Amino acid sequence: MESPLMPKSLHLALIALLAGASWQPLLAAVPWWEKYGEKENYLCSNQIVLQLRRNQHQASIENFPEPNNTLFRDRTVTAAERYTGPRVTMELRDDRLKVDYGWSTLRCKRVWKI
């Protein structure tokens, strides 16, 4: 039975719109582990610019050749911030970044921070 105030097609469209709107916050929500508080660009010795995204628990290096570059914070180190992954270790001291990936080490300097 149609509502006297609203045609059935408009009623269905409104229901679909509201149902979609109720899911939107869930789709837009980012898990806490992907909320990187800082973004920094580093210029490395081989003239490559790496973008580091990090929070208190983990870091990710953008435009880095390693396929799995999500690194987790190593809290046993107190002199610097160290993040480790399966094949990569990253150490951050002030504006200096050292990335060790087994066969080579990159030394970088921060050039930009958000």
C-alpha positions in Angstrom: 0.0 0.0 0.0 1.4 3.4 -1.0 1.8 6.1 1.4 -0.5 9.0 0.6 2.4 11.5 1.1 5.1 9.7 -0.9 5.0 7.6 -4.1 6.4 4.0 -3.7 9.4 4.7 -6.0 10.5 7.7 -3.9 9.9 5.8 -0.7 12.2 2.9 -2.0 14.8 5.4 -3.2 14.9 7.1 0.2 15.3 3.7 2.0 18.2 2.8 -0.3 19.8 6.2 0.3 19.5 5.9 4.1 20.7 2.3 4.0 23.8 3.3 2.0 24.4 6.3 4.3 24.4 4.1 7.4 27.2 1.9 5.9 29.3 4.9 4.8 31.0 5.5 8.2 31.9 1.8 8.4 33.5 1.8 5.0 35.4 5.1 5.6 36.7 4.0 9.0 40.4 3.1 8.9 41.7 0.5 11.4 43.9 2.0 14.1 47.0 0.2 12.8 46.7 2.0 9.5 46.3 5.5 11.0 49.8 6.8 10.5 50.3 10.0 12.5 53.3 11.3 10.6 54.4 11.4 7.0 58.0 12.3 6.2 60.1 12.4 3.0 63.8 11.3 3.2 66.4 11.9 0.5 68.8 8.9 0.4 72.4 8.6 -0.7 71.4 7.2 -4.0 69.1 10.2 -4.7 66.0 8.2 -4.1 63.2 9.9 -2.1 61.5 7.6 0.3 58.2 8.5 2.0 57.9 7.2 5.6 54.5 6.9 7.2 54.5 5.9 10.9 52.8 5.9 14.2 53.8 4.7 17.7 53.4 1.0 16.7 54.4 0.6 13.1 55.8 2.2 10.0 55.5 1.8 6.2 58.0 2.9 3.6 56.3 4.0 0.4 58.1 3.6 -3.0 60.5 1.0 -1.6 61.3 -2.1 -3.7 60.6 -4.6 -0.9 57.1 -6.0 -1.4 56.2 -6.3 2.3 57.5 -3.1 3.9 55.2 -2.8 6.9 57.6 -2.6 9.9 56.7 -2.9 13.6 58.2 -0.9 16.4 61.0 -2.5 18.4 60.7 -1.1 21.9 63.9 -2.7 23.2 66.0 0.0 21.5 65.9 3.3 23.4 68.6 5.4 21.7 66.6 5.6 18.4 63.3 4.5 17.0 63.7 1.1 15.4 61.1 -0.6 13.3 61.6 -4.2 12.0 60.0 -6.4 9.4 60.7 -9.8 7.8 63.6 -8.5 5.6 64.0 -4.8 6.5 65.2 -2.9 9.6 64.8 0.8 9.9 66.4 3.1 12.4 65.3 6.7 12.9 67.4 9.2 14.9 66.4 12.9 14.7 66.3 13.7 11.0 68.4 10.7 9.9 67.0 7.4 8.6 68.9 4.2 8.1 67.2 1.4 6.2 69.0 -2.0 6.2 67.6 -4.6 3.9 70.1 -7.4 4.1 72.4 -6.9 1.1 72.5 -3.1 1.4 72.0 -0.1 3.6 70.4 3.2 2.7 71.3 6.3 4.7 68.8 9.1 4.3 68.1 12.6 5.6 64.6 14.1 6.3 63.7 16.8 3.8 60.0 17.2 4.5 57.5 16.4 7.3 53.7 16.6 7.8 
